[in-house]
Amino acid sequence: MPLRIDNQSVLDALKINFDTEGLWALNITLAIIMFGVALGITMDDFRRLFSNPKLVLTGIFSQFILFPLVTFLLVNIINPYPSIALGMIMVAACPGGNISNFMTQLANGNAALSVSLTAFATLVAVLMTPLNLAFWGSLYEPTAKILRTVELDPFELVKLVTLILGIPLVIGMLVRAYKSKLAERLSKILKPLSMLIFLIFIVVAFSQNFDIFLGYIHYVFFIVLFHNFSGYLAGFFFAKAVKLSYKDQKTLAIETGIQNSGLGLLLVFAFFEGLGGMALCVAFWGIWDIASGLGLAYFWSRKSDKALA
């Protein structure tokens, strides 16, 4: 036990190289990505989604209730260091990642459903991300202790999520509604450009912290892999259990397993001062789920949709 406590102290004292300029760059990048995604979203996407309440309920339940619950169970089973556990809960509290739309299309899933869920989940996340982080984090005593040591102002948390996700979403949809041709031109440029900027940001951040990752990645490597695949499995089999189509099962798996870890990392530095284990867990998730998502999407792209229809 003393060795575990010593390791925990070393891990939590870890400082990832991520300064104020980097935080602003991440803020702007996430807002641009959300704006780019929103340029392709119309009110018809919401109408189509709500015309089938089963899809709405299944998608939102899978992302904001099922996955956080699965994460809470994993935390209790694995019993990781508290800061790593809080990193897992942070990831599970975030909405689906915007890159999930591209991966769903690659996987021959329901691209329209993916885009619609991204939009709706982003709006829901304004309230559900702070709520899930506080709720599940407080239920597990080791993470509850961390939450009690920080000033986690719910209003500030909601405000930040709204600024980064909510406002770009609304502006992008307004541009699409009133300037559709402009939106189409911007979308063709912004979607690939914003993802390229995000990938460059990840590469630069990773290169600046390469020694740290090499020295400490073993603390979170297998935890992140297991956690990520549990998200895919939870989304897929929950969709299967409620008898959605195979295309929708793939879509829900990707929407549940691909999380907006960029937002999670932003919240870690904004409210937890870059807490070592937490930051390491969320940062590695951001790298890993892109690789695993692309791998899973490619696998499904090669597999007949008749297999599990």
N, C-alpha and C positions, 0 to 999 in steps of 0.2 A: 504493500500500500504506500509506504513512503516514497518508493521509486516512482510510482504512478503520479503522486502529488508533485514530485520534482519535475517529471516530464511535462506535466500539465503547466507548471509555472514557466518552464522554458518555452513551451509552445505558445502560451498566452502572451508572453513578453516579446514574441516574434514581431518584427516590424517589416511589413511588406512595403517596398518602395512605391508609394502612391501618394503624391503630394496634391496640393490644392489645385494646381494646373491640371493634373491628371483627373481629378474629381470633376472639374468643369468640363473637360473634354468628354468624359463619360456621360455627364448630364446632357450635353449637346448631341452626342452621338445617339443616345437612346431616344431623345426627342425627335431627331431627324428620321430615325428608323420608324418610329411610330407614325410620324407624319406621312412618310412614304407609303406605309401600309394603308393608312386611312384614305389616301388618294384613290385607292381601288375599292373602297367600301361605299355602298349606297344604302339608303333607307330600305330598298327592296331586299337587301341582305338580311336586315332585321325582320322584315315582314315574312320572308321565307323561313327564317329560323322560328319565329313565333307561330307560323302556320302549322308547325309540328312541335307542340310543347314537349313531347317526349325527348326530342333532340336537345332542346334547351336545358331541360332538367337533368338529363343524363350528362351532358357536357359540363355544366356548372357543378353538379354534384361530384363528378369525377375529379375535377381540378381543385375545387375549393373545400371539399369535405372528405372525399375518399382518400386522396393522396396525403393530405395532412394527417389523417387518421392512421394510414399505413406507416407514415413517417414516425408518428408517435410510438406505434407498436415496435418498429425497428429500433428506435432509440432505447426503448426499455429492454429489448432483447440483446442488442449489441453492447449497450452500456459504454458508449465512447466517452472521451473527455468532454466535460460540460460545454466548452466553447465549440467543439466540433458538433455536438448534439444540437446546439443552438443554430449553428450554420445549416444543418439539415432541415431544421424547422423553418429557418428563413427561406431556404430554397422552395420548400413545399408551400409556403405562404404566398409566393409570387405567382403572378398569372403565367400562362403559357408564353413561351418565347416566340417572337415574331418570325423567326426563321422556320417555325413549324409549318407555315403556309407553303414554303418552297419544298420542304421535305414531304409534306402530304401529297403535293402534286407529283413529285418524283416517285412516290410509293403507289401511285394510281389510286389514291384515296379520294375522299370527297372534298375537293379543293374549295368549293363554295361553302361547305359547312365549316371548314377550317378557318376561312377568312371571317365568316360570320361570328364564330365562337371567339376568335381573337378580338374582334371589336367589342362584343358583349362582355367577355371576360375582363377586358381592360377597364371597362366602366365599373364592373362589379369589384375589381381589385382595389379601387380607390377606398372602399370600406373593408373588403374581406382580407386584404393583405395585412393591414395593421391589426385587425381583429384576430386573425389566425395566429399571427406571431405572438401576440399577447396571451391568447387563450391557451394554445398548446404549449408555449414556453413556460407558462405559469403552472401547468399541470405536472411537469417533471421537475422535481425539487432542485436538482443540480443546475438546470437552466433558469429556474425561478430565482435562484440566488443571484445569478448574473443580471437578470432583469431588474432586480431590486437595487443593484449598484449603479445603474445608469438612469439618466433622466429621459425616459422614453415618453416624450410628449405625444399623445395620440393625434392631437390636432396638427402638429408639425409633420408627423409621419403621413397623415392624410394629405396635407398640403403639398408635400414633396412628390408623392405618387401622382397627385392631380396635375402638377406642373410638368412632370416628365412624361406621363402617359395620357392623362385625360384631356388636357388642352390641345396637344398636337393631334389627338384623335378627332376632336370636334372641329378644329380648323381644317384638317385634311378632308373631312367629310363635307364641310361647307364649300370648300374649293371644288370638290367633285360635283356637288349639287348645283352650283351656280356658274362654274367655269369648267365644264366637263372636258372640253378639248385641251385646255391648259393642264387640267389634272392628268389627262392621259399622257401628255408630253412629259410632264414632270415625273410621273410615275415610272415611265420607261427609263428615265435617268436616275431618279432617286433610289429606286428599289435595289438595283445592282450596286450603285455607288455607296449607299448607306451600309449595305452588308460588307462591302469591301473595306470601308472605313472602320467598321466594327472589328473585322478580322485583323486589320492592320493594328488597331488599338490593342487587341489581345496579344498579337505577336510582340509588339513593342513592350507591353507590360510584362509579358512572360520573359523576354530577353533581359529586362532590368532586374528580374527576380529569379534568374535561372539557378543561381547557387542556393537560394532559399528553397526552391522547389526540389532540387536534388537532395538537399539535406533533410527536408521535413515531409516530403510527399508520401512517405510510407505510412504516416499517421492517418491519411485520409484516402489513399488510393483505392483500396478495396471497398471501403465504406461508400465512397461516391459511386463506384461501379454497381454495387449491390443496390444502393438507393435508387439510382437512375433506372436500372432494369425493373425494379419493383414498380416504378411509375408506369413504364410501358405495359407491364403485365396487368397492373390494376386497371388501367384504362381499357385495354383490349378485352379482358375477360368480363369486366363490368358491362361494357357495350354488348358483348356476346350474351351475357345473362339476361339483359333486357330485350334481346332479340333484334338488335340493329343489324343492318346489312354488313357484309364483310368489308366493303369500302368504308363504312362508318366506323367499324371496329378498328380498322387501321388508323383512321383519322383521330379517334378518341385516344388510342394508344400514344400517338405522337403528340397530341395536344396535352396529354397528362404527363408524359415523360420528358418533354422539352420545356424547360422552365426559363423564365426571364431572369437568368442569374446576373445579368448586367445590372438590373434594378436591385437585386439582392446585394450585390457588392457595393453599390452606391449607398444603400441603407446601412450596411455594416460600417462604412467609413463615416457616414453622416451622424450615426447615433451610437456606435459602439467603439469609436476611435480606432477602427481597424483591428479589433481583437484577433490575435494571431490565429488560433485554431478555427475560429469562425470565418475569417477572411480566406484562409487557406482552403477550407472546404468549399466555400462558394466560388472562389476563383477557379479551382480545379474543375468544379462542376461545369463552369462556363466553357472550358476547353473540351472536357470529355463529352458533354451531351451533343455538341456539334458533330464530333467524330462518330459517336454511337448512333445518332439520329440519321446521319448520312448512310452509315452502314446498314441500318435497319431499312431505310427507305429504298436503298439499292436492292437489298434482298427481296423486298416485296415487289419491286418493279420487275423482277425476273420471275416472279411466281404468279401462276394463274389465279385470277379472282374467283374462279369456280371452286378452288380448293376447300374453302371454308364458308362458302356463301350460305 
